[in-house]
Amino acid sequence: MESSSSSSSSLNSNPTAENDDQTTARRIHRLSLHLNPTLTDTTTIEMVTCAARAKLDVNTTQLTLFMRGKHRDLQEKVYEFFRSRPDLQTPIEISTEEHRELCMKQLLALVREAGIKPFKYVVDDPFVYFAIGEAAGSVDVSFGIKLGVQYSLWGGSVLNLGTKKHRDKYFDAIDNVEYPGCFAMTELHHGSNVQGLQTVATFDPLTDEFVIDTPNDGAIKWWIGNAAVHGKFATVFAKLMLPTHDARGFSDMGVHAFIVPIRDMETHETLPGVEIQDCGHKVGLNGVDNGALRFRSVRIPRDNLLNRFGDVARDGTYTSSLPTINKRFAATLGELVGGRVGLAYSSVGILKVAVTIATRYSLFRQQFGPPKQAEISILDYQSHQHKLMPMLASTYAFHFATLLLVEKYSEMKKTHDEELVADVHALSAGLKAYVTSYTSKSLSICREACGGHGYAAVNRFGSLRNDHDIFQTFEGDNTVLLQQVAADLLKQYKEKFKGGTLTVTWNYLRESMNAYLSQPNPLTSRWEGEDHLRDPKFQLDAFRYRTSRLLQSAAVRLQKHSKNLGGFGAWNRCLNHLLTLAESHIESVILETFIKAVKNCPDASSRAALKLVCDLYAMDRIWNDIGTYRNVDYMAPNKAKAIHKLTEYLSFQVRNITRELVDAFDMPDHVIRAPIGKQTPVEAYTEYRQHVGFQM
Ligand SMILES: Cc1cc2nc3c(=O)[nH]c(=O)nc-3n(C[C@H](O)[C@H](O)[C@H](O)COP(=O)(O)OP(=O)(O)OC[C@H]3O[C@@H](n4cnc5c(N)ncnc54)[C@H](O)[C@@H]3O)c2cc1C
């Protein structure tokens, strides 16, 4: 491959060629930069033509304290345990089989040796549970997911969908991984459309058992984590069939969850009637053993029905506190949102790692420079700032938004407040979809921003990208989840016009909807002063205006099209519009949360840094969607231009405090791991050379 220096020779054209002395001086200068990286910042900043103001003075200790999660001590315990156990660290090259065994060992060691037992926190204090999950995921993303399958999916289904008898019987053995288990919902023919599942559980009153059957090959449970190798049990989602005393024979009561043993407790042999196949090597997450399950008349006791929302008596009578199949289905799925909350939270953790590696490397990596002067840091190229600085700002924004989500979810688990349940359901769907999509794209951008060295496996982007990619699909496909957000917004919109109450996160629509219905103010649409653009009120108004407008127009379009196309057809006709609406709403919630976090930050210097980052987040998002604002004259051309200029300027300002901002994520060295993500260029290049085998 040709190196970029030859293809970019115009940048180094001859008039600027150095003589030997200059070359030596430049090399010495560069060496000194390696020894004292902060020098890089000051020298290169001077060369940037953009009018710079004084660099903010950030107190990293204070900012780190503010950013620190509540349960950092527990996370430190996890980090320390794995740091002290090289045998439990995942090597860069590992076979699928070894990786699966290693992940199981990591899980067992966490629980049985380090004594960190996540299960009790799944319901009692989810904040702690997610903190442990994040720490486990930093050891190996596969390990984090394996832990999630055991405790959040398999364990969570038993706790959330079962009753006391299930908790009493299974809690301890799930807790200490004596009962590794699976969550078997997805089928070969039905993934997102859970209501279309075909596996059946038929009640047999003669033996007081359910009979689990896979009626056709499309109903084979597919992709089931823990199934291929380790699982002893599975929570199987199946249509409950009850015998009737009429010609129909059976009545379909809708999808319910059942505990089905799949392997012998002693021999680990697959049990009679159960067939298990391995889903094989995947694009990523190969430490998790995904498998496929087929059932042929597998009998389980009646007690194995997870009966929180519907029960079957000895005589086959069905009882439920919920009146319809749809309500029971919604309640069942509603209990499973914890997985989504966890994924959104972990996705931000992965984004922090990637952004830290990419920005640290971009700070010390130097390519080209003005004639006869030192090369400059690649982060001083405007294009590079454009790639990484809004991403850094978004990482901060998502940090606060997912904290809010976890807080709301924890509160919901305690109070079961109905309004909060609805709020968390939509917020978790929206944030999971938005954040994981953003992180997936960012991982590629980070890789590219680090050039060829970003492609070395040791520098982590490849495994992070491959392991994280599926976050967009499991626990609800992102496109499907965003539609749930849009549907909820439309429901709230109708409520508003009926005079009903709006749930907490949606409250802003009450005011902004009124603002939308009036015309944009021709005066404010021209205001372009920096103070105005950086005023949180202007920013929030702009975000909310966009959402309200999209909501109102979506409602009108849906009504218009449903006359000819029916509800389903009209929805499909407006689908892209609806997805944009959902994203716009989520961005409004993210910005609102960020603004509040800035306000609540007790340390003045950290508050100033966060305000800068928050402004960049807001400007970047507005600029990203400037067409929408221009189309309706919400912003005049001069204002749009001012926003663009301000976005670039803020990116530049954020670049000046990048080191402090990424350090405040406080990612321990062994979490960053990538040599090019080390604190100083000396450390980074030394470790990187050693990795390739050069003696130091
Ligand atoms: C590694 C891995 C682990 C998994 N672990 C488990 C597990 O432990 N247990 C379990 O039960 N499942 C598991 N799954 C399954 C996972 O939950 C499903 O893959 C997911 O729900 C999506 O379903 P699907 O794959 O059938 O995709 P589909 O639903 O077929 O979606 C395919 C595409 O169609 C689009 N699409 C679908 N419906 C719509 C719509 N209404 N509007 C617009 N677009 C639409 C989607 O956006 C997507 O791009 C796992 C999957 C993987 C890959």
The ligand as an SDF file (V2000), in Angstrom:
LIG
                    3D

 53 58  0  0  0  0  0  0  0  0999 V2000
  -26.0980  -12.7190   19.0070 C   0  0  0  0  0  0  0  0  0  0  0  0
  -27.5690  -12.7980   19.2420 C   0  0  0  0  0  0  0  0  0  0  0  0
  -28.0450  -13.1380   20.4920 C   0  0  0  0  0  0  0  0  0  0  0  0
  -29.4120  -13.2730   20.7090 C   0  0  0  0  0  0  0  0  0  0  0  0
  -29.8530  -13.7260   21.9170 N   0  0  0  0  0  0  0  0  0  0  0  0
  -31.1670  -14.0300   22.0600 C   0  0  0  0  0  0  0  0  0  0  0  0
  -31.6420  -14.6940   23.2240 C   0  0  0  0  0  0  0  0  0  0  0  0
  -30.8710  -15.0090   24.1250 O   0  0  0  0  0  0  0  0  0  0  0  0
  -32.9540  -14.9710   23.3040 N   0  0  0  0  0  0  0  0  0  0  0  0
  -33.8390  -14.6310   22.3370 C   0  0  0  0  0  0  0  0  0  0  0  0
  -35.0320  -14.9070   22.4800 O   0  0  0  0  0  0  0  0  0  0  0  0
  -33.4260  -14.0100   21.2080 N   0  0  0  0  0  0  0  0  0  0  0  0
  -32.1240  -13.7180   21.0460 C   0  0  0  0  0  0  0  0  0  0  0  0
  -31.6760  -13.0990   19.8980 N   0  0  0  0  0  0  0  0  0  0  0  0
  -32.6330  -12.7760   18.8620 C   0  0  0  0  0  0  0  0  0  0  0  0
  -32.8930  -11.2920   18.7330 C   0  0  0  0  0  0  0  0  0  0  0  0
  -33.6160  -10.8320   19.8270 O   0  0  0  0  0  0  0  0  0  0  0  0
  -33.6040  -11.0570   17.4010 C   0  0  0  0  0  0  0  0  0  0  0  0
  -32.6150  -11.2510   16.4090 O   0  0  0  0  0  0  0  0  0  0  0  0
  -34.2240   -9.6830   17.3090 C   0  0  0  0  0  0  0  0  0  0  0  0
  -35.3360   -9.6040   18.1330 O   0  0  0  0  0  0  0  0  0  0  0  0
  -34.6330   -9.3270   15.8720 C   0  0  0  0  0  0  0  0  0  0  0  0
  -35.3960  -10.3140   15.3050 O   0  0  0  0  0  0  0  0  0  0  0  0
  -34.9980  -10.9340   13.8860 P   0  0  0  0  0  0  0  0  0  0  0  0
  -33.5760  -11.3220   13.9390 O   0  0  0  0  0  0  0  0  0  0  0  0
  -35.9860  -11.9680   13.5750 O   0  0  0  0  0  0  0  0  0  0  0  0
  -35.1060   -9.7370   12.9020 O   0  0  0  0  0  0  0  0  0  0  0  0
  -36.4340   -9.2610   12.0360 P   0  0  0  0  0  0  0  0  0  0  0  0
  -37.5050   -9.0060   12.9980 O   0  0  0  0  0  0  0  0  0  0  0  0
  -36.6660  -10.2760   10.9870 O   0  0  0  0  0  0  0  0  0  0  0  0
  -35.8560   -7.9620   11.4390 O   0  0  0  0  0  0  0  0  0  0  0  0
  -35.0640   -7.9480   10.2390 C   0  0  0  0  0  0  0  0  0  0  0  0
  -35.0740   -6.5380    9.6570 C   0  0  0  0  0  0  0  0  0  0  0  0
  -36.4070   -6.1720    9.3300 O   0  0  0  0  0  0  0  0  0  0  0  0
  -36.7260   -4.9230    9.8860 C   0  0  0  0  0  0  0  0  0  0  0  0
  -38.1210   -4.9410   10.3760 N   0  0  0  0  0  0  0  0  0  0  0  0
  -38.7600   -5.9330   11.0490 C   0  0  0  0  0  0  0  0  0  0  0  0
  -39.9960   -5.5420   11.3840 N   0  0  0  0  0  0  0  0  0  0  0  0
  -40.1360   -4.2810   10.9280 C   0  0  0  0  0  0  0  0  0  0  0  0
  -41.1730   -3.3120   10.9960 C   0  0  0  0  0  0  0  0  0  0  0  0
  -42.3340   -3.5540   11.6160 N   0  0  0  0  0  0  0  0  0  0  0  0
  -40.9640   -2.1070   10.4440 N   0  0  0  0  0  0  0  0  0  0  0  0
  -39.7980   -1.8300    9.8260 C   0  0  0  0  0  0  0  0  0  0  0  0
  -38.7810   -2.6920    9.7420 N   0  0  0  0  0  0  0  0  0  0  0  0
  -38.9420   -3.8990   10.2880 C   0  0  0  0  0  0  0  0  0  0  0  0
  -35.7740   -4.7430   11.0720 C   0  0  0  0  0  0  0  0  0  0  0  0
  -35.5300   -3.3600   11.3000 O   0  0  0  0  0  0  0  0  0  0  0  0
  -34.5450   -5.4870   10.6190 C   0  0  0  0  0  0  0  0  0  0  0  0
  -33.6940   -4.6090    9.9340 O   0  0  0  0  0  0  0  0  0  0  0  0
  -30.3180  -12.9660   19.6690 C   0  0  0  0  0  0  0  0  0  0  0  0
  -29.8410  -12.5800   18.4210 C   0  0  0  0  0  0  0  0  0  0  0  0
  -28.4810  -12.5330   18.1920 C   0  0  0  0  0  0  0  0  0  0  0  0
  -27.9950  -12.2110   16.8080 C   0  0  0  0  0  0  0  0  0  0  0  0
  1  2  1  0
  2  3  1  0
  2 52  2  0
  3  4  2  0
  4  5  1  0
  4 50  1  0
  5  6  2  0
  6  7  1  0
  6 13  1  0
  7  8  2  0
  7  9  1  0
  9 10  1  0
 10 11  2  0
 10 12  1  0
 12 13  2  0
 13 14  1  0
 14 15  1  0
 14 50  1  0
 15 16  1  0
 16 17  1  0
 16 18  1  0
 18 19  1  0
 18 20  1  0
 20 21  1  0
 20 22  1  0
 22 23  1  0
 23 24  1  0
 24 25  2  0
 24 26  1  0
 24 27  1  0
 27 28  1  0
 28 29  2  0
 28 30  1  0
 28 31  1  0
 31 32  1  0
 32 33  1  0
 33 34  1  0
 33 48  1  0
 34 35  1  0
 35 36  1  0
 35 46  1  0
 36 37  1  0
 36 45  1  0
 37 38  2  0
 38 39  1  0
 39 40  1  0
 39 45  2  0
 40 41  1  0
 40 42  2  0
 42 43  1  0
 43 44  2  0
 44 45  1  0
 46 47  1  0
 46 48  1  0
 48 49  1  0
 50 51  2  0
 51 52  1  0
 52 53  1  0
M  END
$$$$
